Amino acid sequence: MIWLIGNKGMLGTELSLLFAERGLDFAGTDREIDITDPAALEAFANAKEAEEGKRINWLVNCAGYTAVDKAEDDAETCRRLNVDGPGNTAALAYKLHARFIHLSTDYVFGTYNRTGEKRPYLEDDVTNPIGVYATSKRDGEVRVMENTPCAYIIRTAWLYGKYGNNFVTTMLRLMRERDTISVVNDQRGSPTWTHDLADTICKMIDAVKHPTCLAPPPHNVPFFGIYHYTNDGDTTWFDFVRAIYHKARELGLLTKDCEVKPCSSEEYPSKVTRPDYSVLDNDRIRNELGILIPTWEESLERFLKELKQ
Ligand SMILES: NC(=O)c1ccc[n+]([C@@H]2O[C@H](COP(=O)([O-])OP(=O)(O)OC[C@H]3O[C@@H](n4cnc5c(N)ncnc54)[C@H](OP(=O)(O)O)[C@@H]3O)[C@@H](O)[C@H]2O)c1
C-alpha cells in the first residue's frame, strides 16, 4: 500500500483524491504523525502491518515547511521539517524496502551561477539556494539520498490548485477587491497545477511494477534520483496574472475590471530574494514516463473552468 504523508496540504489533498478516484490502496496522514519523530513514523508503519496486514511499499512525502518568508525567522523549525523529516521518512522507507517519493523545489536553484546563460535547469545542474527555505529543501534532498537509494525526488515549482492557499485563488480575490494590482515582472518560472503533478505521481507509481526497492529496475521503469516536473513553458508572475485575469473575465469568474500593472521585485521587499530565473527542464520525466506535459496556459484554463463548475 501507499502511505501519503502530508495529505491535508495543497498537493497532498489533490493526491489523496486522485489515489481514491483511481482505486489505489493508500493511507494518508498529516500532522498527527509527525515526520520529525522517527518513532511515531515507525509505529504507524508497524501498526498498519500488525493490525491490517498491510505492507507499505510506497511512501510519498508531501509534508513540509512551505512558508518561504516566515522561514527566515524560524530556521530551526523549517530545517526540522524539510531536512530531518524527509530524512526520517527516507530511512524508514529503506527499512521497509519501500520506494520513496519526495517533493522539492525550483528554489534549490538561486541566482544563475554557471555561465550566466539562462536555460532550463537540468536535474544534475549545480544547486545554489538562497535563504533558509531553499537551503533546507536542497539539504533535504541530500539527506533523503543519504538515507535511501530508492528515492524519486521531484522538483516542482509555482504550484497552485483547488486546495489550500495558493497564488491563483489569492489573485482572483484581489482582482475582485481592487481596481489595480501590481505584480512582479522580473522573475521567470513555470506555474504548475497540482492536479497535473498528482497525475504524474500516479503514473510514476504505476510505471514501477516491482513492489520493493531492492528489485533492479527493468528498462522501461524510471530510475531513482531527481526528476523535474512543472507545466511546460515559462512566464513571469505578471504575465501569469494577466492570463488569469483575461481567462477569468472570459469565463465569467470575474465580473469587474482590474488593471494588472508590472513592477519590479525591489518594489515588493521581502525577507528573502526569489530566483529571477528558475525554469526547470522536464525532459527526463517526460521521456522516462512517456508522458505529455500540458503547457501552463492549457492547465490554467482547465483549472479555471473547474473552479467555475
Ligand atoms: N507550493 C509551492 O508552490 C511549491 C513549489 C515547489 C515545491 N513545493 C513542495 O511541494 C511539497 C508540497 O507543497 P504544498 O504547497 O502542498 O505544501 P503545504 O500545503 O504547506 O502542505 C504541507 C502539509 O504538511 C503538514 N505538516 C506540517 N508539519 C508537519 C509535520 N511535522 N508532520 C507531518 N505533516 C506536517 C502541513 O500541516 P499544516 O498546514 O498544519 O502546517 C500541511 O498539511 C512541499 O515539499 C513543497 O516544498 C511546493
Ligand as a Chemical Component Dictionary entry (heavy atoms), coordinates in Angstrom:
data_LIG
# 
_chem_comp.id                   LIG 
_chem_comp.type                 NON-POLYMER 
_chem_comp.pdbx_formal_charge   0 
_chem_comp.three_letter_code    LIG 
# 
loop_
_chem_comp_atom.comp_id 
_chem_comp_atom.atom_id 
_chem_comp_atom.alt_atom_id 
_chem_comp_atom.type_symbol 
_chem_comp_atom.charge 
_chem_comp_atom.model_Cartn_x 
_chem_comp_atom.model_Cartn_y 
_chem_comp_atom.model_Cartn_z 
_chem_comp_atom.pdbx_ordinal 
LIG N1  N1  N 0  3.605  25.343 -3.002 1  
LIG C1  C1  C 0  4.509  25.531 -3.966 2  
LIG O1  O1  O 0  4.429  26.460 -4.785 3  
LIG C2  C2  C 0  5.663  24.570 -4.075 4  
LIG C3  C3  C 0  6.631  24.804 -5.066 5  
LIG C4  C4  C 0  7.692  23.909 -5.182 6  
LIG C5  C5  C 0  7.779  22.806 -4.330 7  
LIG N2  N2  N 1  6.844  22.617 -3.373 8  
LIG C6  C6  C 0  6.983  21.461 -2.464 9  
LIG O2  O2  O 0  5.873  20.606 -2.648 10 
LIG C7  C7  C 0  5.527  19.966 -1.399 11 
LIG C8  C8  C 0  4.051  20.172 -1.113 12 
LIG O3  O3  O 0  3.799  21.580 -1.070 13 
LIG P1  P1  P 0  2.369  22.155 -0.617 14 
LIG O4  O4  O 0  2.329  23.560 -1.088 15 
LIG O5  O5  O -1 1.290  21.189 -0.972 16 
LIG O6  O6  O 0  2.574  22.174 0.972  17 
LIG P2  P2  P 0  1.519  22.568 2.103  18 
LIG O7  O7  O 0  0.210  22.933 1.511  19 
LIG O8  O8  O 0  2.200  23.544 3.006  20 
LIG O9  O9  O 0  1.309  21.174 2.872  21 
LIG C9  C9  C 0  2.239  20.654 3.769  22 
LIG C10 C10 C 0  1.478  19.785 4.765  23 
LIG O10 O10 O 0  2.414  19.239 5.719  24 
LIG C11 C11 C 0  1.817  19.344 7.019  25 
LIG N3  N3  N 0  2.821  19.289 8.085  26 
LIG C12 C12 C 0  3.451  20.330 8.684  27 
LIG N4  N4  N 0  4.273  19.884 9.633  28 
LIG C13 C13 C 0  4.173  18.537 9.648  29 
LIG C14 C14 C 0  4.780  17.509 10.423 30 
LIG N5  N5  N 0  5.679  17.785 11.367 31 
LIG N6  N6  N 0  4.463  16.212 10.172 32 
LIG C15 C15 C 0  3.546  15.924 9.206  33 
LIG N7  N7  N 0  2.934  16.847 8.442  34 
LIG C16 C16 C 0  3.239  18.135 8.665  35 
LIG C17 C17 C 0  1.140  20.704 6.937  36 
LIG O11 O11 O 0  0.261  20.920 8.011  37 
LIG P3  P3  P 0  -0.041 22.460 8.460  38 
LIG O12 O12 O 0  -0.735 23.104 7.287  39 
LIG O13 O13 O 0  -0.907 22.302 9.643  40 
LIG O14 O14 O 0  1.270  23.107 8.736  41 
LIG C18 C18 C 0  0.455  20.594 5.593  42 
LIG O15 O15 O 0  -0.776 19.899 5.668  43 
LIG C19 C19 C 0  6.483  20.575 -0.353 44 
LIG O16 O16 O 0  7.567  19.705 -0.186 45 
LIG C20 C20 C 0  6.965  21.851 -1.002 46 
LIG O17 O17 O 0  8.246  22.233 -0.547 47 
LIG C21 C21 C 0  5.783  23.468 -3.222 48 
# 
loop_
_chem_comp_bond.comp_id 
_chem_comp_bond.atom_id_1 
_chem_comp_bond.atom_id_2 
_chem_comp_bond.value_order 
_chem_comp_bond.pdbx_ordinal 
LIG N1  C1  SING 1  
LIG C1  O1  DOUB 2  
LIG C1  C2  SING 3  
LIG C2  C3  SING 4  
LIG C2  C21 DOUB 5  
LIG C3  C4  DOUB 6  
LIG C4  C5  SING 7  
LIG C5  N2  DOUB 8  
LIG N2  C6  SING 9  
LIG N2  C21 SING 10 
LIG C6  O2  SING 11 
LIG C6  C20 SING 12 
LIG O2  C7  SING 13 
LIG C7  C8  SING 14 
LIG C7  C19 SING 15 
LIG C8  O3  SING 16 
LIG O3  P1  SING 17 
LIG P1  O4  DOUB 18 
LIG P1  O5  SING 19 
LIG P1  O6  SING 20 
LIG O6  P2  SING 21 
LIG P2  O7  DOUB 22 
LIG P2  O8  SING 23 
LIG P2  O9  SING 24 
LIG O9  C9  SING 25 
LIG C9  C10 SING 26 
LIG C10 O10 SING 27 
LIG C10 C18 SING 28 
LIG O10 C11 SING 29 
LIG C11 N3  SING 30 
LIG C11 C17 SING 31 
LIG N3  C12 SING 32 
LIG N3  C16 SING 33 
LIG C12 N4  DOUB 34 
LIG N4  C13 SING 35 
LIG C13 C14 SING 36 
LIG C13 C16 DOUB 37 
LIG C14 N5  SING 38 
LIG C14 N6  DOUB 39 
LIG N6  C15 SING 40 
LIG C15 N7  DOUB 41 
LIG N7  C16 SING 42 
LIG C17 O11 SING 43 
LIG C17 C18 SING 44 
LIG O11 P3  SING 45 
LIG P3  O12 DOUB 46 
LIG P3  O13 SING 47 
LIG P3  O14 SING 48 
LIG C18 O15 SING 49 
LIG C19 O16 SING 50 
LIG C19 C20 SING 51 
LIG C20 O17 SING 52 
# 
